[in-house]
């Protein structure tokens, strides 16, 4: 699965970069204040018009400071000392403003580059998605062969659109507060960090890129990644292990599992997490909540595989790491992964007693792999919701079409009131209203609308007499006060 790193965390970095840019009107040009300084030098008490002309004619990137020569037995003039001190001050001020201007230029360049890269990547992903849609729809559903991706650009109503690899919709929250969280513990069947990973021969990666800092989980920085690891090997004879050496090597092939326990800051709790798996494969095995950090209960209906593609995602929005639950102060997030970095080299340190003096050496691990849970960011929110309503414009092709259906991924969290009514779809075809269910859903109902001209036969098909000339889609999302369903990867399939 493609990474969401560029589209998500980089936007936060982009905001930070723009926030530190100094307004151009606050940066004084060197030429301007040097001219003002030259006027001072030409007037009393300095009375040095030649020096003033020299300052005005000087280049912006050259200092104006000049040492006045003095005889060892002469008493220095006060004006000479003041002028030299003033020259230095003007030069330092010019350097300061030049640094500010240069920093602004680089900051603007980086922020602009991020913006352009995001735009390019989004276009690439959209085109890739269209190709995947055509291949999937043509193979899976007879009579369909094209898709229209539904984003906020073609919609109106009351909703919040989350842009990512694939977009998702939820009701517009009247209140959405990003909450700080404290990571209380990280436990599991492995170890925290990326120890034992070798680079550049016999050097440990963690010496230059330590991914074992717990604060990386929630720092929301695109430059940091947290990892929890488990080294697996079925080869018991690969090394002659001394006591205490290679202590992290497990003689099995189990997936790495870890439990992250967190606490919401402040008095209010959290009811949504947004997890970025940093390009790895991560499965959310469970989410448990508590009000006292003692008694926990599960609020996850089924496991969520963050790496599953949209065509096979069950009760989850592919490309989204959002998990909702009733508001709680304490949350345990149970994660699992079978992901291994390709070509990774592993080793461990031990004391070599074979020589005259004991020395620490690095032994390479053979036939071993490191399974890792990777977290690029973990953001927490406290949200309130009302119902959402999404209405598209006319999505029918200019020449009309014969068959239409709706494709959508749904995420209906634990605790939603009346989950069967959580998300409703209505198609307006040639001015007539039809309640439908997504074609990729196992829910009963109309899944395809087709005109008699298509001669398409199948169950869950609604036939109409004339060719399809106009199509609009309405999606209604019913939320609890603090939990909401999501609908994502929304598109109209056309034949």
C-alpha positions in Angstrom: 0.0 0.0 0.0 1.2 3.5 -0.8 2.4 5.6 2.1 0.3 8.4 3.4 3.3 10.2 4.8 3.6 12.8 2.1 -0.1 13.6 2.1 -0.6 13.8 5.8 2.3 14.6 8.0 4.0 16.8 5.4 0.9 19.1 5.5 1.6 19.7 9.2 5.2 20.5 8.4 4.0 22.8 5.6 1.9 24.7 8.1 4.8 25.0 10.6 7.0 26.3 7.8 4.6 29.0 6.7 4.0 30.0 10.4 7.7 30.9 10.9 8.1 33.0 7.8 8.9 36.6 8.6 6.7 39.1 6.7 8.7 40.9 4.0 7.7 44.3 5.3 9.5 43.4 8.5 12.8 42.8 6.7 14.6 46.1 6.1 16.8 46.2 3.0 20.5 46.7 3.6 20.6 49.6 1.1 17.9 51.5 3.0 19.4 51.6 6.5 22.9 52.1 5.2 21.7 55.3 3.4 20.2 56.5 6.7 23.4 55.6 8.5 25.4 57.6 5.9 23.3 60.7 6.6 24.3 60.4 10.3 28.0 60.1 9.4 27.8 63.2 7.2 26.2 65.3 9.9 27.6 66.4 13.3 29.4 65.3 15.3 31.1 63.0 12.7 31.2 65.5 9.8 32.6 63.0 7.4 30.8 63.3 3.9 33.5 61.3 2.1 33.0 58.4 4.4 29.2 58.8 4.0 29.5 58.6 0.2 31.7 55.5 0.6 29.0 53.8 2.7 26.3 54.6 0.2 28.4 53.2 -2.7 29.3 50.0 -0.9 27.9 46.6 -2.0 25.2 44.9 0.1 27.3 41.8 0.6 30.4 43.6 1.8 30.9 45.0 5.4 31.4 48.7 5.9 33.4 48.5 9.1 36.9 50.0 8.8 39.5 50.2 11.5 40.7 53.8 12.1 44.5 53.8 12.5 45.7 55.4 15.8 49.2 56.3 17.0 50.1 54.4 20.2 50.8 57.7 22.0 47.7 59.6 20.7 44.5 59.7 22.8 41.7 58.1 20.7 38.9 60.4 19.6 35.5 59.5 21.1 33.8 60.0 17.7 36.2 57.5 16.1 35.4 54.8 18.7 31.7 55.5 18.4 31.8 55.3 14.6 33.7 52.0 14.6 31.1 50.6 17.1 28.3 51.9 14.9 29.9 50.4 11.8 30.0 47.0 13.5 26.3 47.4 14.6 25.2 48.2 11.0 27.2 45.2 9.6 25.6 42.9 12.2 22.2 44.2 11.5 22.7 43.8 7.7 23.9 40.2 8.3 20.9 39.5 10.5 18.4 40.7 7.9 20.2 38.8 5.2 20.0 35.6 7.2 16.3 36.3 7.8 15.7 36.9 4.1 17.6 33.8 3.1 15.8 31.6 5.6 12.5 33.0 4.3 13.5 32.0 0.8 14.5 28.5 1.8 11.4 28.0 3.9 9.1 29.2 1.1 11.0 26.9 -1.3 10.6 23.8 0.9 6.9 24.5 1.7 6.2 25.1 -2.0 8.0 22.0 -3.0 5.9 19.9 -0.5 2.8 21.5 -1.9 3.8 20.6 -5.5 4.9 17.1 -4.5 1.5 16.5 -2.8 -0.3 17.7 -5.9 1.7 15.5 -8.2 1.4 12.5 -5.9 -2.4 13.0 -5.6 -2.8 13.1 -9.4 -0.7 9.9 -9.8 -2.7 8.1 -7.1 -6.0 9.3 -8.7 -4.9 8.0 -12.1 -3.7 4.7 -10.6 -7.0 4.4 -8.8 -8.9 4.8 -12.0 -6.9 2.1 -13.7 -7.4 -0.2 -10.7 -11.1 0.6 -10.8 -11.5 -0.3 -14.5 -9.6 -3.6 -14.0 -11.5 -4.6 -10.9 -15.0 -3.4 -12.0 -14.7 -5.0 -15.5 -13.5 -8.3 -13.9 -16.0 -8.4 -11.0 -19.2 -6.9 -12.4 -20.7 -7.7 -15.7 -22.0 -4.6 -17.5 -19.7 -2.1 -15.8 -16.4 -0.7 -17.0 -15.8 2.8 -15.9 -15.9 4.8 -12.6 -16.3 8.4 -11.4 -14.3 9.2 -8.2 -16.4 11.3 -5.9 -14.5 13.9 -3.9 -15.5 17.2 -2.3 -15.0 18.9 -5.6 -18.3 17.5 -6.9 -20.3 17.6 -3.6 -22.3 20.0 -1.5 -24.0 19.6 1.9 -22.9 19.2 5.5 -19.8 17.0 5.7 -16.1 16.9 6.4 -13.8 15.5 3.7 -10.6 13.9 4.7 -8.1 13.9 1.8 -5.6 11.1 1.7 -4.7 8.3 -0.6 -8.4 7.8 -1.0 -10.9 10.4 0.3 -13.4 9.8 3.1 -16.5 11.6 4.3 -18.0 12.1 7.7 -20.4 14.6 9.2 -19.0 18.1 9.8 -18.2 18.1 13.5 -19.4 21.2 15.3 -16.5 20.5 17.6 -13.2 18.8 16.8 -10.3 19.3 19.3 -6.9 17.8 18.7 -5.8 16.4 22.0 -2.3 15.8 23.4 -1.8 12.3 24.7 0.7 10.8 27.1 2.1 7.4 26.2 2.0 5.5 29.5 3.6 2.2 28.2 4.5 0.1 25.2 4.5 -3.6 25.8 4.5 -6.7 23.6 6.4 -9.8 22.5 9.4 -7.9 21.2 11.4 -4.8 22.0 11.0 -1.0 21.6 13.1 0.5 18.8 15.2 -0.7 15.9 18.2 -2.2 17.7 20.2 -4.9 15.9 19.7 -3.3 12.5 23.1 -2.9 10.8 24.1 -0.3 8.2 27.4 0.5 6.5 29.1 -2.7 7.4 29.1 -3.2 11.2 27.4 0.0 12.5 24.0 0.1 14.2 21.3 2.1 12.5 20.0 3.3 15.9 23.2 5.2 16.5 22.1 7.7 13.8 18.4 7.0 13.6 17.0 5.8 16.9 13.4 4.8 16.4 12.8 3.6 20.0 11.8 7.0 21.5 8.3 6.7 22.7 7.6 10.4 22.2 7.9 9.8 18.4 4.5 8.0 18.6 2.6 11.3 19.1 5.0 14.1 18.1 3.3 14.3 14.7 6.6 15.0 12.9 7.1 13.8 9.4 10.8 13.3 10.2 10.4 10.7 13.0 9.2 7.1 13.1 8.6 4.9 16.1 9.2 1.1 15.7 8.5 -1.9 17.9 10.4 -5.0 16.7 10.6 -8.8 17.1 13.5 -10.8 15.6 12.4 -14.2 14.3 14.5 -17.2 13.3 13.8 -20.9 13.1 17.5 -21.8 12.7 18.6 -22.8 16.1 22.2 -23.6 14.9 22.9 -20.3 13.2 25.0 -19.0 16.1 26.9 -20.3 19.1 25.1 -18.1 21.6 26.9 -17.1 24.8 24.9 -16.4 27.9 23.1 -13.1 27.4 24.0 -12.7 23.8 21.4 -12.4 21.0 18.7 -12.2 23.7 16.2 -10.7 21.3 16.2 -13.6 18.8 13.1 -15.8 19.0 13.0 -19.3 17.6 9.7 -18.9 15.9 7.9 -17.0 13.1 5.3 -15.2 15.1 4.1 -11.8 14.1 5.2 -8.8 16.3 2.5 -7.6 18.7 2.5 -4.6 20.9 0.1 -2.7 23.2 0.3 1.0 23.4 -1.4 2.5 26.5 -2.1 6.2 26.3 -3.9 8.8 28.4 -5.6 11.9 27.2 -4.4 15.3 28.5 -6.8 17.6 30.3 -10.2 16.8 31.7 -11.9 15.6 28.5 -11.2 12.3 26.9 -10.6 11.2 23.3 -12.9 9.4 20.9 -10.9 9.2 17.7 -7.4 8.1 16.7 -5.7 8.7 13.4 -2.9 6.2 12.8 -0.2 6.5 10.1 1.6 3.2 9.7 4.5 4.8 7.8 4.3 2.5 4.8 4.4 -0.7 6.8 1.7 -3.3 7.2 -0.2 -2.9 10.5 -3.2 -4.7 11.8 -5.3 -3.1 14.6 -6.1 -6.2 16.7 -8.1 -4.4 19.4 -8.9 -1.1 20.9 -9.7 -1.0 24.7 -11.0 1.9 26.7 -11.1 2.7 30.4 -12.1 5.5 32.7 -9.7 4.5 35.5 -6.8 2.7 33.8 -7.8 -0.4 35.6 -10.9 -1.8 34.0 -10.8 -2.0 30.2 -13.3 -3.2 27.7 -13.0 -3.8 23.9 -14.6 -1.4 21.5 -13.4 -2.9 18.2 -16.0 -5.1 16.3 -13.4 -6.7 14.0 -9.7 -6.4 13.3 -8.6 -3.6 11.0 -5.9 -4.3 8.5 -4.5 -0.9 7.5 -2.7 -2.4 4.5 -5.8 -4.0 2.8 -6.7 -2.5 -0.5 -10.1 -0.8 -0.9 -11.6 -3.6 -2.9 -11.3 -6.0 0.0 -11.6 -3.7 3.1 -14.3 -4.8 5.5 -15.8 -2.2 7.9 -12.9 0.1 7.3 -11.9 2.9 5.0 -8.8 1.7 3.0 -6.1 4.3 3.1 -7.4 5.8 6.4 -6.1 5.0 9.8 -9.1 6.5 11.7 -10.6 4.6 14.6 -13.6 5.9 16.6 -14.9 4.8 20.0 -16.9 6.2 22.9 -15.1 9.1 24.7 -12.6 7.8 27.2 -9.6 9.0 29.2 -7.5 5.9 28.8 -7.0 3.9 25.6 -5.0 0.7 24.8 -4.2 0.2 21.2 -3.3 -3.4 20.3 -1.2 -3.7 17.1 0.3 -6.5 15.1 2.5 -6.8 12.0 4.3 -9.3 9.8 6.2 -6.6 7.9 9.9 -7.0 7.4 12.2 -4.4 5.8 13.5 -5.9 2.5 17.2 -6.7 2.6 17.7 -5.7 6.2 20.9 -6.9 7.9 20.9 -7.8 11.6 23.5 -8.3 14.3 24.2 -8.2 18.0 27.2 -7.3 20.2 29.0 -9.7 22.5 32.3 -9.9 24.3 35.0 -11.8 22.4 37.4 -13.6 24.8 39.5 -15.4 22.2 42.2 -12.7 22.0 44.7 -11.4 24.6 42.2 -8.7 25.7 38.4 -9.0 25.8 36.8 -6.8 23.1 33.2 -6.2 22.0 32.5 -7.5 18.5 29.4 -7.5 16.3 28.1 -10.9 15.3 25.8 -11.0 12.2 22.5 -12.9 12.5 21.9 -15.3 9.6 18.5 -16.6 8.5 16.7 -14.1 10.8 14.2 -11.3 10.1 12.9 -8.4 12.1 9.1 -8.0 12.0 8.2 -4.4 12.9 5.2 -2.3 13.8 5.9 1.2 12.3 4.1 4.3 13.4 4.7 7.6 11.6 2.2 9.5 13.7 -0.7 8.9 16.1 -3.1 11.8 16.5 -5.9 11.9 19.0 -9.1 13.9 18.9 -12.2 14.8 20.9 -15.1 15.3 18.5 -18.8 16.0 18.6 -21.0 15.2 15.7 -24.4 15.9 14.1 -25.7 14.0 11.1 -24.1 14.5 7.7 -25.6 15.0 4.3 -23.7 14.7 1.0 -25.2 15.5 -2.5 -23.2 15.3 -5.7 -23.8 17.2 -8.9 -24.9 15.4 -12.1 -22.4 12.5 -12.6 -23.8 11.0 -15.8 -21.6 11.0 -18.9 -22.6 13.6 -21.6 -23.8 10.8 -23.9 -25.7 9.0 -21.1 -25.1 5.5 -19.9 -27.0 2.2 -19.6 -26.0 1.0 -16.1 -24.9 2.5 -12.8 -23.9 1.4 -9.3 -22.3 2.8 -6.2 -19.0 1.6 -4.8 -18.1 2.6 -1.2 -16.1 1.5 1.8 -17.9 1.9 5.1 -16.6 2.2 8.7 -19.3 1.9 11.3 -17.7 2.0 14.7 -18.7 0.1 17.8 -21.5 1.9 19.7 -23.3 3.5 16.8 -27.0 3.7 17.4 -28.9 1.5 14.8 -25.9 0.6 12.7 -28.2 -0.7 9.9 -29.3 2.9 9.4 -25.9 4.5 9.9 -25.2 5.2 6.2 -27.9 5.5 3.5 -27.5 6.0 -0.3 -30.0 7.5 -2.7 -29.6 7.7 -6.4 -31.6 10.3 -8.4 -31.8 8.8 -11.9 -33.6 10.8 -14.6 -35.4 12.7 -11.8 -36.6 9.5 -10.0 -35.4 8.5 -6.5 -34.0 5.1 -5.7 -32.6 3.8 -2.4 -29.5 1.7 -3.1 -26.7 -0.2 -1.3 -23.0 -0.3 -2.5 -22.3 -2.9 -5.1 -19.4 -4.2 -3.0 -21.5 -4.5 0.1 -23.1 -7.7 1.5 -26.2 -5.7 2.5 -29.5 -6.5 0.8 -31.2 -4.0 -1.5 -30.8 -2.5 -5.0 -27.2 -2.5 -6.1 -27.5 -1.7 -9.7 -29.8 0.4 -11.9 -30.0 -0.5 -15.5 -32.1 0.4 -18.5 -33.9 -2.2 -20.6 -31.5 -1.4 -23.5 -28.6 -2.9 -21.7 -30.3 -6.3 -21.6 -28.4 -6.9 -18.3 -29.8 -9.6 -16.1 -29.0 -10.2 -12.4 -30.3 -10.1 -8.9 -30.5 -6.8 -7.0 -30.9 -4.9 -10.3 -33.6 -2.2 -10.8 -34.6 -1.8 -14.4 -35.8 1.4 -15.9 -37.3 2.0 -19.3 -35.1 4.6 -20.8 -31.4 5.3 -21.0 -29.8 7.0 -18.0 -29.4 10.7 -18.8 -28.8 12.3 -15.3 -27.5 10.8 -12.1 -27.0 12.4 -8.6 -26.0 10.6 -5.4 -27.1 11.5 -1.9 -25.4 10.0 1.1 -26.9 10.4 4.6 -24.7 9.7 7.6 -26.3 9.2 11.0 -24.0 9.8 14.0 -24.0 9.5 17.8 -23.0 12.6 19.8 -19.4 11.4 20.0 -19.0 8.7 17.4 -19.6 8.8 13.7 -19.5 6.4 10.7 -17.2 7.2 7.8 -17.8 6.5 4.1 -14.8 6.5 1.8 -13.4 5.5 -1.6 -16.8 6.7 -2.9 -17.4 6.3 -6.6 -20.1 5.8 -9.2 -19.6 2.8 -11.4 -20.8 3.2 -15.0 -21.6 0.8 -17.8 
